[in-house]
Amino acid sequence: MELDKSLVSGSMGLLVMKLLEEKDMYGYQMIEELKKRSDDTFHLKAGSLYPLLHGLEEKGCVCAYEQDAVTGKPRRYYHLTEQGHRTLQEKEASWNQYTRAVNLVLKGGACCVAG
């Protein structure tokens, strides 16, 4: 079953920042890592990733720098800034609250879930 794209698009910034929390990465590396960690569920395209990264740069959440690769061609790496760490914490808390509420409704509501 294919995921509803509207569910994915709203969470992609959170997922990308989560990857960058661990280490700096370049675009293709992020695409492959998301695919691997999601058990081949997320297939982010470069045409979606780079506008997302540019938006995160504009908000001060990530910064970019170039570094030579083994092949000699420079790669553009992205780094999570201090502002990005704060934003990630806020987005994670919001996501956790949202998924908890959705799961409660799917299970019949808070009034109906055995606890």
VEXGU-911331 format. One line per 10 residues: their letters; for each residue x, y, z of N, C-alpha, C, O, CB. Coordinates in Angstrom, 2 decimals, always signed. Glycine has a CB too. Layout:
N
A	X/Y/Z/X/Y/Z/X/Y/Z/X/Y/Z/X/Y/Z | ...
//
This chain:
115
MELDKSLVSG	+0.84/-1.18/+0.00/+0.00/+0.00/+0.00/+0.89/+1.25/+0.00/+1.84/+1.33/+0.77/-0.96/+0.00/+1.22 | +0.58/+2.19/-0.86/+1.34/+3.43/-0.95/+0.84/+4.43/+0.09/-0.36/+4.54/+0.33/+1.25/+4.02/-2.36 | +1.79/+5.15/+0.70/+1.42/+6.14/+1.70/+0.75/+7.35/+1.08/+1.07/+7.73/-0.05/+2.65/+6.58/+2.48 | -0.16/+7.94/+1.80/-0.80/+9.18/+1.41/+0.27/+10.29/+1.44/+0.88/+10.53/+2.48/-2.01/+9.53/+2.35 | +0.49/+10.94/+0.31/+1.54/+11.95/+0.20/+1.33/+13.11/+1.16/+2.31/+13.72/+1.60/+1.61/+12.47/-1.23 | +0.10/+13.44/+1.49/-0.14/+14.54/+2.42/+0.34/+14.20/+3.82/+0.72/+15.09/+4.58/-1.63/+14.89/+2.44 | +0.32/+12.92/+4.18/+0.86/+12.52/+5.48/+2.37/+12.66/+5.52/+2.94/+13.07/+6.53/+0.46/+11.07/+5.80 | +3.01/+12.34/+4.42/+4.47/+12.36/+4.34/+5.01/+13.78/+4.28/+5.98/+14.10/+4.97/+4.94/+11.57/+3.13 | +4.41/+14.62/+3.47/+4.98/+15.95/+3.23/+5.09/+16.79/+4.50/+6.07/+17.52/+4.66/+4.14/+16.70/+2.21 | +4.15/+16.69/+5.39/+4.18/+17.48/+6.61/+5.23/+17.03/+7.60/+5.60/+17.80/+8.49/+2.86/+17.44/+7.26
SMGLLVMKLL	+5.72/+15.82/+7.48/+6.69/+15.31/+8.44/+8.11/+15.26/+7.90/+9.04/+14.93/+8.65/+6.28/+13.94/+8.88 | +8.32/+15.57/+6.64/+9.64/+15.39/+6.05/+10.70/+16.31/+6.66/+11.84/+15.89/+6.82/+9.56/+15.62/+4.56 | +10.35/+17.53/+7.00/+11.31/+18.43/+7.64/+11.81/+17.86/+8.95/+13.00/+17.91/+9.25/+10.68/+19.81/+7.88 | +10.89/+17.32/+9.73/+11.24/+16.67/+10.99/+12.21/+15.52/+10.76/+13.20/+15.38/+11.48/+9.97/+16.17/+11.71 | +11.92/+14.69/+9.77/+12.75/+13.51/+9.51/+14.14/+13.89/+9.03/+15.13/+13.28/+9.43/+12.08/+12.62/+8.47 | +14.22/+14.89/+8.18/+15.52/+15.35/+7.68/+16.35/+15.95/+8.82/+17.54/+15.66/+8.94/+15.34/+16.40/+6.54 | +15.72/+16.76/+9.65/+16.45/+17.33/+10.79/+16.91/+16.24/+11.75/+17.99/+16.34/+12.34/+15.58/+18.35/+11.54 | +16.10/+15.20/+11.92/+16.48/+14.09/+12.80/+17.73/+13.40/+12.27/+18.60/+13.04/+13.05/+15.32/+13.09/+12.92 | +17.82/+13.21/+10.95/+19.02/+12.63/+10.37/+20.24/+13.51/+10.64/+21.30/+13.02/+11.01/+18.85/+12.42/+8.86 | +20.07/+14.82/+10.46/+21.18/+15.75/+10.62/+21.57/+15.95/+12.08/+22.65/+16.46/+12.37/+20.83/+17.08/+10.01
EEKDMYGYQM	+20.70/+15.54/+12.98/+21.04/+15.62/+14.41/+22.22/+14.69/+14.71/+23.04/+14.99/+15.58/+19.81/+15.24/+15.28 | +22.30/+13.58/+14.00/+23.36/+12.59/+14.23/+24.67/+12.96/+13.57/+25.74/+12.81/+14.17/+22.92/+11.25/+13.73 | +24.59/+13.46/+12.32/+25.81/+13.83/+11.60/+25.46/+14.66/+10.38/+24.33/+14.61/+9.89/+26.60/+12.58/+11.20 | +26.42/+15.40/+9.89/+26.25/+16.16/+8.66/+26.12/+15.19/+7.50/+26.77/+14.15/+7.47/+27.44/+17.15/+8.44 | +25.28/+15.53/+6.54/+25.05/+14.66/+5.38/+24.87/+15.50/+4.13/+24.54/+16.68/+4.19/+23.82/+13.77/+5.61 | +25.10/+14.86/+2.98/+24.79/+15.48/+1.70/+23.46/+14.90/+1.21/+22.98/+13.90/+1.74/+25.95/+15.25/+0.65 | +22.89/+15.52/+0.20/+21.54/+15.20/-0.24/+21.26/+13.75/-0.54/+20.34/+13.16/+0.03/+21.24/+15.97/-1.43 | +22.05/+13.16/-1.43/+21.81/+11.77/-1.80/+21.93/+10.84/-0.59/+21.20/+9.86/-0.47/+22.80/+11.33/-2.91 | +22.84/+11.17/+0.30/+23.04/+10.39/+1.52/+21.76/+10.42/+2.38/+21.36/+9.41/+2.94/+24.25/+10.93/+2.33 | +21.13/+11.60/+2.47/+19.88/+11.72/+3.23/+18.77/+10.89/+2.59/+18.02/+10.21/+3.28/+19.45/+13.19/+3.34
IEELKKRSDD	+18.68/+10.96/+1.27/+17.65/+10.21/+0.55/+17.80/+8.72/+0.82/+16.82/+8.04/+1.12/+17.73/+10.49/-0.97 | +19.01/+8.22/+0.72/+19.26/+6.79/+0.94/+19.04/+6.39/+2.40/+18.50/+5.32/+2.68/+20.69/+6.43/+0.52 | +19.44/+7.25/+3.32/+19.28/+6.94/+4.75/+17.80/+6.91/+5.14/+17.38/+6.04/+5.90/+20.04/+7.97/+5.61 | +17.01/+7.85/+4.63/+15.57/+7.84/+4.90/+14.92/+6.58/+4.36/+14.08/+5.97/+5.02/+14.90/+9.08/+4.30 | +15.32/+6.19/+3.17/+14.78/+4.97/+2.56/+15.13/+3.75/+3.42/+14.27/+2.91/+3.69/+15.33/+4.79/+1.13 | +16.38/+3.67/+3.84/+16.84/+2.54/+4.64/+16.15/+2.50/+6.02/+15.67/+1.45/+6.44/+18.37/+2.60/+4.82 | +16.11/+3.63/+6.70/+15.55/+3.65/+8.05/+14.04/+3.46/+8.08/+13.47/+3.03/+9.08/+15.89/+4.95/+8.73 | +13.40/+3.78/+6.97/+11.94/+3.64/+6.91/+11.52/+2.30/+6.32/+10.36/+2.12/+5.95/+11.33/+4.78/+6.10 | +12.45/+1.38/+6.23/+12.16/+0.06/+5.67/+11.61/+0.20/+4.25/+10.65/-0.45/+3.85/+11.16/-0.71/+6.56 | +12.27/+1.09/+3.50/+11.96/+1.32/+2.08/+10.58/+1.96/+1.87/+9.97/+1.76/+0.83/+12.02/+0.00/+1.33
TFHLKAGSLY	+10.11/+2.71/+2.85/+8.81/+3.38/+2.73/+8.95/+4.77/+2.14/+8.16/+5.17/+1.29/+8.14/+3.45/+4.10 | +9.95/+5.53/+2.60/+10.14/+6.90/+2.12/+11.08/+6.91/+0.93/+12.24/+6.50/+1.02/+10.69/+7.81/+3.24 | +10.56/+7.39/-0.20/+11.34/+7.52/-1.43/+11.36/+9.01/-1.79/+10.67/+9.44/-2.72/+10.74/+6.65/-2.60 | +12.15/+9.76/-1.07/+12.24/+11.20/-1.28/+13.06/+11.47/-2.54/+14.11/+10.87/-2.75/+12.88/+11.90/-0.06 | +12.57/+12.37/-3.36/+13.27/+12.73/-4.59/+14.06/+14.02/-4.36/+13.70/+14.84/-3.51/+12.26/+12.90/-5.77 | +15.14/+14.18/-5.12/+15.98/+15.37/-5.00/+15.16/+16.64/-5.22/+15.40/+17.66/-4.58/+17.14/+15.32/-6.00 | +14.18/+16.57/-6.12/+13.33/+17.72/-6.40/+12.45/+18.13/-5.23/+11.93/+19.24/-5.20/+12.47/+17.43/-7.58 | +12.29/+17.24/-4.26/+11.55/+17.56/-3.03/+12.51/+17.90/-1.90/+12.23/+18.78/-1.08/+10.65/+16.39/-2.62 | +13.64/+17.20/-1.85/+14.59/+17.39/-0.75/+15.24/+18.77/-0.77/+15.28/+19.44/+0.26/+15.66/+16.33/-0.81 | +15.74/+19.19/-1.92/+16.51/+20.43/-1.95/+15.68/+21.67/-1.64/+16.17/+22.55/-0.94/+17.15/+20.59/-3.29
PLLHGLEEKG	+14.45/+21.80/-2.13/+13.64/+22.93/-1.68/+13.38/+22.89/-0.17/+13.35/+23.93/+0.49/+12.31/+22.94/-2.42 | +13.21/+21.69/+0.38/+13.02/+21.54/+1.82/+14.27/+22.02/+2.57/+14.17/+22.76/+3.55/+12.71/+20.07/+2.18 | +15.45/+21.59/+2.10/+16.70/+22.01/+2.73/+16.91/+23.52/+2.62/+17.37/+24.15/+3.57/+17.87/+21.28/+2.09 | +16.57/+24.10/+1.48/+16.71/+25.55/+1.31/+15.78/+26.29/+2.27/+16.15/+27.33/+2.82/+16.41/+25.96/-0.16 | +14.58/+25.77/+2.46/+13.65/+26.36/+3.42/+14.18/+26.28/+4.84/+14.05/+27.24/+5.61/+12.29/+25.68/+3.33 | +14.77/+25.14/+5.19/+15.36/+25.00/+6.52/+16.56/+25.93/+6.69/+16.81/+26.44/+7.79/+15.79/+23.53/+6.77 | +17.30/+26.16/+5.61/+18.42/+27.12/+5.65/+17.89/+28.53/+5.91/+18.44/+29.25/+6.74/+19.22/+27.09/+4.32 | +16.84/+28.91/+5.20/+16.26/+30.25/+5.37/+15.77/+30.48/+6.79/+15.82/+31.60/+7.30/+15.11/+30.46/+4.39 | +15.30/+29.42/+7.44/+14.81/+29.53/+8.82/+15.94/+29.45/+9.84/+15.71/+29.60/+11.04/+13.78/+28.43/+9.10 | +17.16/+29.22/+9.36/+18.31/+29.14/+10.27/+18.46/+27.79/+10.94/+19.22/+27.65/+11.90/+18.21/+30.19/+11.31
CVCAYEQDAV	+17.75/+26.78/+10.45/+17.79/+25.45/+11.06/+18.97/+24.61/+10.57/+19.48/+23.77/+11.31/+16.50/+24.72/+10.79 | +19.39/+24.84/+9.35/+20.55/+24.14/+8.80/+21.45/+25.14/+8.10/+21.01/+26.20/+7.67/+20.12/+23.02/+7.82 | +22.72/+24.77/+8.01/+23.65/+25.54/+7.19/+24.37/+24.53/+6.30/+24.48/+23.35/+6.63/+24.65/+26.38/+8.07 | +24.86/+25.02/+5.18/+25.49/+24.14/+4.20/+26.95/+24.55/+4.00/+27.32/+25.71/+4.16/+24.73/+24.19/+2.85 | +27.75/+23.56/+3.65/+29.15/+23.80/+3.31/+29.59/+22.75/+2.30/+28.98/+21.69/+2.20/+30.06/+23.76/+4.58 | +30.63/+23.06/+1.56/+31.13/+22.12/+0.57/+32.39/+21.44/+1.07/+33.21/+22.02/+1.77/+31.40/+22.83/-0.76 | +32.50/+20.18/+0.68/+33.66/+19.37/+1.06/+33.97/+18.44/-0.10/+33.06/+17.87/-0.71/+33.41/+18.57/+2.39 | +35.24/+18.28/-0.40/+35.64/+17.38/-1.48/+35.29/+15.94/-1.13/+35.45/+15.51/+0.01/+37.14/+17.51/-1.78 | +34.82/+15.22/-2.12/+34.51/+13.80/-1.96/+35.71/+13.00/-2.44/+36.67/+13.56/-2.97/+33.22/+13.41/-2.76 | +35.66/+11.70/-2.26/+36.73/+10.81/-2.69/+36.99/+10.98/-4.18/+38.14/+10.90/-4.63/+36.38/+9.35/-2.36
TGKPRRYYHL	+35.94/+11.19/-4.94/+36.06/+11.36/-6.39/+36.65/+12.72/-6.76/+36.99/+12.95/-7.92/+34.70/+11.18/-7.06 | +36.77/+13.61/-5.78/+37.32/+14.93/-6.04/+36.28/+16.00/-6.29/+36.56/+17.19/-6.13/+38.23/+14.87/-7.20 | +35.08/+15.58/-6.67/+34.01/+16.54/-6.90/+33.44/+16.97/-5.54/+33.08/+16.12/-4.73/+32.88/+15.94/-7.81 | +33.36/+18.26/-5.29/+32.85/+18.70/-3.98/+31.37/+18.34/-3.78/+30.58/+18.38/-4.72/+33.04/+20.20/-3.82 | +31.04/+18.00/-2.56/+29.65/+17.71/-2.18/+29.19/+18.79/-1.21/+29.98/+19.34/-0.44/+29.52/+16.29/-1.53 | +27.91/+19.07/-1.28/+27.32/+20.07/-0.38/+26.72/+19.32/+0.82/+25.75/+18.58/+0.68/+26.22/+20.93/-1.12 | +27.31/+19.54/+1.97/+26.85/+18.92/+3.21/+25.97/+19.89/+3.97/+26.11/+21.11/+3.87/+28.04/+18.47/+4.07 | +25.06/+19.33/+4.75/+24.15/+20.13/+5.56/+24.38/+19.79/+7.03/+24.59/+18.64/+7.41/+22.67/+19.87/+5.16 | +24.33/+20.84/+7.84/+24.63/+20.74/+9.28/+23.45/+21.35/+10.05/+22.95/+22.42/+9.70/+25.98/+21.48/+9.63 | +23.02/+20.66/+11.10/+21.94/+21.16/+11.95/+22.50/+22.22/+12.90/+23.43/+21.94/+13.65/+21.26/+19.99/+12.74
TEQGHRTLQE	+21.94/+23.41/+12.88/+22.39/+24.52/+13.72/+21.77/+24.41/+15.12/+20.95/+23.54/+15.38/+22.03/+25.88/+13.07 | +22.18/+25.30/+16.00/+21.56/+25.35/+17.33/+20.07/+25.64/+17.22/+19.25/+25.03/+17.92/+22.24/+26.42/+18.22 | +19.71/+26.57/+16.32/+18.29/+26.85/+16.07/+17.60/+25.59/+15.56/+16.45/+25.32/+15.92/+18.12/+28.01/+15.05 | +18.28/+24.83/+14.72/+17.74/+23.59/+14.20/+17.49/+22.57/+15.31/+16.48/+21.87/+15.29/+18.66/+23.01/+13.17 | +18.41/+22.49/+16.27/+18.22/+21.57/+17.41/+16.98/+21.96/+18.20/+16.19/+21.10/+18.59/+19.47/+21.58/+18.33 | +16.81/+23.26/+18.44/+15.63/+23.71/+19.19/+14.34/+23.42/+18.40/+13.35/+22.95/+18.96/+15.73/+25.23/+19.50 | +14.37/+23.71/+17.10/+13.21/+23.46/+16.26/+12.88/+21.98/+16.21/+11.71/+21.60/+16.26/+13.44/+24.00/+14.85 | +13.91/+21.15/+16.12/+13.70/+19.70/+16.10/+13.03/+19.24/+17.38/+12.09/+18.44/+17.33/+15.04/+18.96/+15.90 | +13.47/+19.72/+18.52/+12.85/+19.34/+19.79/+11.37/+19.73/+19.81/+10.52/+18.95/+20.26/+13.59/+19.99/+20.97 | +11.07/+20.93/+19.34/+9.68/+21.39/+19.30/+8.84/+20.53/+18.36/+7.73/+20.13/+18.70/+9.61/+22.87/+18.87
KEASWNQYTR	+9.39/+20.25/+17.18/+8.65/+19.45/+16.19/+8.45/+18.01/+16.68/+7.39/+17.42/+16.45/+9.39/+19.45/+14.85 | +9.45/+17.45/+17.35/+9.31/+16.09/+17.89/+8.22/+16.04/+18.95/+7.41/+15.12/+18.97/+10.65/+15.59/+18.48 | +8.21/+17.03/+19.85/+7.18/+17.07/+20.89/+5.79/+17.21/+20.27/+4.85/+16.55/+20.70/+7.45/+18.24/+21.88 | +5.68/+18.07/+19.28/+4.40/+18.27/+18.60/+3.97/+16.99/+17.88/+2.81/+16.61/+17.94/+4.50/+19.44/+17.61 | +4.92/+16.33/+17.20/+4.62/+15.08/+16.49/+4.15/+14.01/+17.47/+3.18/+13.30/+17.20/+5.86/+14.59/+15.71 | +4.84/+13.88/+18.59/+4.47/+12.87/+19.58/+3.07/+13.12/+20.14/+2.30/+12.18/+20.34/+5.49/+12.84/+20.72 | +2.74/+14.38/+20.39/+1.41/+14.72/+20.87/+0.36/+14.39/+19.81/-0.69/+13.83/+20.12/+1.33/+16.22/+21.25 | +0.65/+14.72/+18.57/-0.27/+14.46/+17.46/-0.50/+12.96/+17.27/-1.64/+12.52/+17.18/+0.28/+15.08/+16.17 | +0.59/+12.18/+17.21/+0.43/+10.74/+16.96/-0.28/+10.06/+18.14/-1.06/+9.12/+17.94/+1.80/+10.07/+16.72 | -0.02/+10.52/+19.34/-0.72/+9.97/+20.50/-2.22/+10.21/+20.37/-3.03/+9.31/+20.61/-0.19/+10.60/+21.82
AVNLVLKGGA	-2.60/+11.43/+19.99/-4.02/+11.78/+19.85/-4.67/+10.97/+18.73/-5.78/+10.46/+18.89/-4.18/+13.28/+19.58 | -3.99/+10.84/+17.59/-4.53/+10.05/+16.48/-4.71/+8.60/+16.91/-5.76/+8.00/+16.64/-3.59/+10.14/+15.24 | -3.71/+8.04/+17.57/-3.81/+6.65/+18.01/-4.95/+6.46/+19.01/-5.62/+5.42/+18.99/-2.50/+6.21/+18.63 | -5.17/+7.44/+19.89/-6.29/+7.33/+20.81/-7.61/+7.27/+20.07/-8.47/+6.44/+20.37/-6.29/+8.50/+21.79 | -7.78/+8.14/+19.09/-9.03/+8.16/+18.31/-9.19/+6.84/+17.54/-10.28/+6.27/+17.50/-9.05/+9.37/+17.32 | -8.11/+6.37/+16.94/-8.20/+5.12/+16.18/-8.55/+3.92/+17.06/-9.13/+2.94/+16.59/-6.89/+4.84/+15.46 | -8.21/+4.01/+18.33/-8.50/+2.92/+19.27/-9.82/+3.13/+20.01/-10.13/+2.37/+20.93/-7.37/+2.77/+20.28 | -10.59/+4.13/+19.62/-11.91/+4.32/+20.23/-12.00/+5.53/+21.12/-13.09/+5.83/+21.62/-12.28/+3.12/+21.01 | -10.93/+6.23/+21.35/-10.96/+7.44/+22.17/-10.39/+7.21/+23.55/-10.34/+6.08/+24.04/-12.37/+7.96/+22.28 | -9.97/+8.32/+24.17/-9.35/+8.27/+25.50/-10.28/+7.65/+26.53/-9.83/+7.01/+27.48/-8.93/+9.66/+25.95
CCVAG	-11.57/+7.86/+26.35/-12.56/+7.33/+27.29/-12.69/+5.81/+27.20/-13.22/+5.17/+28.11/-13.90/+7.98/+27.04 | -12.21/+5.26/+26.09/-12.44/+3.84/+25.84/-11.19/+2.97/+25.91/-11.28/+1.74/+25.88/-13.07/+3.69/+24.50 | -10.02/+3.60/+26.01/-8.76/+2.85/+26.02/-8.46/+2.40/+27.44/-8.42/+3.21/+28.37/-7.58/+3.72/+25.44 | -8.25/+1.09/+27.59/-7.90/+0.57/+28.93/-6.53/+1.06/+29.30/-5.64/+1.06/+28.45/-7.95/-0.99/+28.97 | -6.33/+1.48/+30.52/-5.04/+2.03/+30.91/-4.55/+1.54/+32.14/-3.47/+1.93/+32.58/-5.07/+3.43/+30.99
//
